[in-house]
Amino acid sequence: MNTFKKSDTLGKIVVTFPKAVNVFKEHHIDFCCGGDRTVDEASKVENFDLNHVLNQINQDYQAFQSIKTDDIDWFNVPIFDLVNHIL
């Protein structure tokens, strides 16, 4: 994934790029209980600047991608490993 779009859900963004949580918290965006909403839907309910938030997350994500990390891709981990990590 190169950039996040307004049609992406908040939950998918957080799973793909956990550091997006910092942006969501900064703008008081409910990404936990409201994680099934798209960014577009959330912007209308929570009244934040959609373009500003997406630009901020995408800039952070591009910077993150340029750094080699050992972060785990939770989309491709067996469910057992995910549950153990959460517990």
C-alpha positions in Angstrom: 0.0 0.0 0.0 1.5 3.3 -1.1 -1.0 5.7 0.4 -4.1 5.7 2.5 -7.3 6.9 1.0 -10.6 8.3 2.4 -12.3 5.0 1.6 -9.9 3.1 3.9 -11.2 2.2 7.4 -9.5 3.6 10.4 -8.9 0.0 11.7 -7.2 -1.0 8.5 -4.9 2.0 8.6 -3.9 1.3 12.3 -3.2 -2.4 11.5 -1.2 -1.5 8.5 0.6 1.5 10.1 0.3 1.4 13.9 2.0 4.8 14.2 -1.1 6.4 12.6 -2.6 6.1 16.1 -0.5 9.2 17.0 -2.3 11.3 14.3 -5.7 9.9 15.3 -5.1 10.8 18.9 -3.9 14.2 18.1 -7.1 14.9 16.2 -9.3 13.1 18.8 -10.4 10.5 16.2 -12.0 7.3 17.6 -10.1 4.6 15.8 -10.8 1.9 18.3 -14.6 1.5 18.7 -15.1 3.4 15.4 -12.4 1.4 13.6 -14.9 0.0 11.1 -15.6 3.5 9.7 -13.9 4.9 6.7 -11.8 8.0 7.2 -14.4 9.9 5.1 -17.2 8.8 7.4 -15.3 9.6 10.5 -14.4 13.1 9.2 -18.1 13.9 8.8 -19.0 12.6 12.3 -16.0 13.9 14.2 -15.6 17.1 12.2 -11.9 17.0 11.3 -10.1 18.1 8.1 -10.0 14.9 6.0 -7.3 16.1 3.7 -5.0 17.3 6.5 -5.3 14.1 8.4 -4.7 11.9 5.4 -1.8 14.0 4.3 -0.2 13.8 7.7 -0.7 10.0 7.9 0.6 9.4 4.4 3.7 11.6 5.0 4.5 9.7 8.2 3.8 6.4 6.4 6.2 7.2 3.5 8.9 8.2 5.9 8.3 5.0 7.8 8.5 2.9 4.6 11.9 4.3 3.8 13.3 3.0 7.1 14.1 -0.8 7.4 12.2 -2.1 10.4 11.4 -5.5 12.0 7.7 -4.5 12.4 5.3 -7.4 12.0 2.7 -7.5 9.2 -0.3 -8.5 11.3 -2.4 -9.1 8.2 -0.2 -12.1 7.4 0.3 -13.6 10.8 -1.6 -16.8 11.9 -4.5 -15.9 14.2 -2.9 -17.9 17.1 0.2 -15.6 17.0 -2.0 -12.5 16.9 -4.0 -13.6 19.9 -0.8 -14.4 21.8 0.6 -11.0 21.0 -2.6 -9.3 22.2 -2.7 -11.3 25.4 
